[in-house]
């Protein structure tokens, strides 16, 4: 792996390791030491790498986008596949992310600033969509978890690195007064992104407190209601996307919005084949523009990240869609 940030001091390149067996990861503890050196001696290299990065060619209706999510650690959520500390090792996470991003079917990444910066320095984001994670203050298990403050990327910072947009988790709990501030701050973030022509990827849930823990209501009725609330936030919805869970009766859920929608993966406990089948059915619905999935693919039960990513990619549509009756004007509007 090499750094994408060319500097006058010529920062060191990552050592070239021998190819690893399928599903295996390099366990050399010094394999990312060059990132520490750059951060210590030349922190401006991150901004230069962002500026030099080749952009994504652009989104088109029907050419579904595949985005890998890697913002869970910033919320203190390190569990995956039943392992409480699965995402704790940053070196292993970067290995897995690079494996996923190396598949040309993967269009981009959703990440917190620390992970985004590492991936920029590694040159892993050329031609990719970049979505920054904006509100990470609602730490997993925190007594004020629903008071989910914006502690990550700002709209200004995302514009500076040439990002596509920002993502925000919007949990709506009618029994928690913190919901008022999260709705207000989400609306402000949507406006700040729209002012820069950046996408606001909003992930809404109706949530409740159950035995001291936040639980999301995944009934179709609750998801539909969360969409109705979330898509009305901000002074414009021109740049708003929805990020929604795959639940029962997805036809009803997708009938609730005209926003471009990506499906989230979560941390499912079912068999991978069953999970992928549910994704495939949802991806066939109008308005669904792709997947934004993290732990399911980065930490598959069999350890084969490349295989899991390839299987998920096979579910995506790759042909542009011209809405019925839209004619040429509809085709132009989709560009």
SVG drawing of the C-alpha trace seen along z (x, -y; Angstrom):
<svg xmlns="http://www.w3.org/2000/svg" viewBox="-48 -28 60 47">
<polyline fill="none" stroke="black" stroke-width="0.4" points="0.0,0.0 1.3,-3.5 0.3,-6.9 -1.5,-9.1 0.0,-12.3 3.1,-13.4 5.2,-15.7 8.6,-17.3 9.8,-15.2 8.8,-12.0 6.8,-10.3 7.6,-6.6 5.6,-4.0 4.0,-1.1 6.0,2.1 5.0,4.4 3.7,7.5 3.5,10.9 0.0,11.9 -2.1,13.4 -4.4,16.5 -8.1,15.7 -9.8,14.5 -6.4,13.9 -5.0,10.5 -1.5,9.2 -0.7,9.3 2.5,7.2 2.0,4.6 4.1,2.1 2.2,2.2 0.5,-1.1 3.3,-2.9 3.8,-5.1 0.4,-6.6 1.5,-7.6 4.7,-9.1 2.7,-11.2 0.3,-12.3 3.1,-13.3 5.5,-15.0 3.2,-16.1 -0.5,-16.4 -1.2,-18.6 -0.7,-15.5 -4.3,-14.5 -5.7,-17.7 -3.4,-17.3 -4.4,-13.7 -8.1,-14.8 -7.4,-17.5 -5.5,-15.1 -8.1,-12.4 -9.9,-11.3 -13.7,-12.0 -16.5,-9.6 -18.1,-10.0 -21.5,-10.8 -24.7,-9.1 -27.4,-8.0 -30.9,-6.6 -30.8,-2.8 -27.0,-2.4 -27.2,-1.4 -24.4,-2.5 -22.5,-0.3 -21.1,-2.2 -19.2,-0.6 -19.9,-1.9 -17.2,-2.3 -18.4,-4.9 -19.4,-2.5 -16.2,-2.8 -16.6,-6.5 -19.8,-5.8 -18.1,-3.2 -20.0,-0.5 -17.2,2.1 -19.3,5.3 -19.9,7.4 -20.9,11.1 -21.3,11.6 -17.8,10.4 -17.8,7.4 -14.5,6.0 -14.5,7.1 -13.8,3.6 -11.4,2.6 -8.2,3.3 -7.8,0.3 -5.2,2.1 -7.4,5.0 -10.3,2.7 -8.2,0.8 -7.2,4.2 -10.8,5.2 -11.8,1.8 -9.1,1.8 -10.2,5.3 -13.7,4.1 -12.8,0.9 -10.6,2.8 -13.7,4.3 -14.6,2.0 -18.3,2.5 -17.9,0.6 -18.6,-3.0 -17.6,-4.6 -17.3,-4.8 -19.2,-6.2 -16.7,-7.0 -15.9,-9.1 -13.1,-11.7 -10.3,-9.5 -11.0,-6.5 -11.6,-8.8 -8.3,-10.4 -6.5,-7.1 -8.1,-5.9 -7.2,-9.2 -3.5,-8.7 -3.7,-5.1 -4.9,-6.2 -7.9,-3.9 -10.6,-6.4 -9.8,-7.3 -13.0,-7.4 -15.2,-6.8 -18.2,-8.5 -17.3,-9.9 -19.9,-10.3 -18.8,-11.7 -20.4,-10.7 -21.6,-13.9 -23.3,-13.0 -21.4,-10.6 -22.2,-12.1 -24.9,-9.5 -22.4,-6.9 -23.6,-3.3 -24.9,-2.7 -24.6,-6.4 -27.2,-7.6 -27.9,-10.4 -27.5,-8.3 -30.5,-10.0 -28.9,-13.4 -26.9,-12.6 -24.8,-15.7 -22.8,-16.5 -19.3,-15.8 -17.9,-14.4 -17.7,-15.9 -19.1,-19.3 -20.6,-20.5 -17.6,-22.8 -15.1,-20.0 -16.9,-17.7 -16.8,-20.4 -13.1,-20.9 -12.2,-17.2 -14.5,-17.0 -17.0,-14.7 -20.3,-13.7 -22.2,-14.4 -22.7,-13.7 -24.8,-11.1 -26.7,-11.7 -28.5,-9.2 -31.9,-10.7 -33.5,-8.7 -36.9,-10.0 -38.1,-9.1 -41.4,-10.6 -40.7,-10.0 -37.3,-11.7 -36.9,-15.5 -33.6,-15.2 -35.5,-14.4 -36.3,-18.1 -32.6,-19.0 -31.7,-16.2 -34.5,-17.1 -33.4,-20.8 -29.7,-20.0 -30.5,-17.5 -32.4,-20.2 -29.5,-22.6 -27.1,-20.0 -29.3,-19.4 -29.4,-23.1 -25.6,-23.4 -25.0,-20.6 -27.6,-21.8 -26.0,-25.2 -22.8,-23.5 -24.8,-21.2 -23.8,-18.2 -26.1,-15.2 -27.6,-14.8 -28.0,-11.0 -30.6,-10.9 -31.0,-7.6 -34.3,-7.9 -35.7,-5.6 -38.6,-5.7 -36.8,-4.7 -37.7,-3.9 -36.0,-3.2 -36.3,0.5 -34.6,1.5 -32.1,-1.3 -31.2,-0.7 -32.3,-2.4 -34.3,-0.1 -35.3,-1.0 -38.8,-0.1 -38.5,1.9 -42.1,2.4 -43.2,1.1 -45.5,-1.5 -42.7,-2.9 -40.2,-3.1 -42.8,-4.8 -43.5,-7.4 -39.8,-8.0 -39.5,-8.7 -42.4,-11.1 -40.7,-13.1 -37.1,-12.9 -37.8,-13.9 -39.5,-17.1 -36.5,-18.4 -34.6,-21.4 -35.6,-24.3 -35.0,-22.2 -35.1,-18.5 -33.2,-19.0 -30.1,-17.1 -31.7,-14.7 -31.4,-11.0 -32.9,-8.4 -30.9,-5.5 -33.4,-2.9 -33.4,0.6 -34.7,3.5 -38.0,4.5 -41.2,6.3 -43.4,4.7 -40.7,2.7 -43.1,1.8 -45.1,-0.3 -42.0,-1.8 -40.7,-2.9 -44.1,-4.2 -43.6,-6.8 -40.9,-8.8 -39.6,-10.1 -36.1,-10.6 -33.2,-8.5 -32.8,-5.7 -30.0,-3.4 -30.4,-0.4 -28.5,0.2 -27.2,3.5 -27.0,3.3 -25.5,6.2 -27.9,9.1 -27.9,12.4 -29.5,14.4 -27.7,16.6 -25.9,14.5 -28.0,16.1 -31.2,15.0 -29.9,11.5 -28.7,11.1 -32.1,12.4 -33.9,9.7 -31.6,7.1 -32.1,8.3 -35.9,8.1 -35.7,4.5 -33.1,3.5 -35.7,4.3 -38.1,1.6 -38.4,-1.8 -36.4,-4.5 -33.8,-2.3 -30.5,-3.5 -28.1,-1.0 -26.6,0.3 -24.7,-1.3 -23.4,1.7 -20.6,2.1 -20.3,4.8 -22.2,7.5 -19.6,7.4 -16.5,6.3 -16.8,9.0 -18.6,11.9 -19.1,15.1 -16.6,17.0 -14.0,14.2 -14.0,13.8 -14.5,10.1 -13.8,10.2 -16.4,12.9 -19.1,11.2 -18.5,7.9 -18.7,9.7 -21.9,11.5 -23.5,8.2 -22.4,6.5 -24.1,9.1 -27.4,7.9 -27.1,4.4 -28.7,3.1 -26.2,1.5 -28.3,0.1 -29.7,-3.5 -33.4,-3.8 -35.6,-6.2 -38.9,-6.6 -42.0,-5.5 -43.4,-8.4 -40.5,-10.7 -39.0,-10.7 -35.8,-12.6 -36.6,-15.2 -36.8,-12.5 -33.5,-11.1 -31.9,-14.5 -33.3,-15.0 -31.7,-11.7 -28.2,-12.9"/>
</svg>
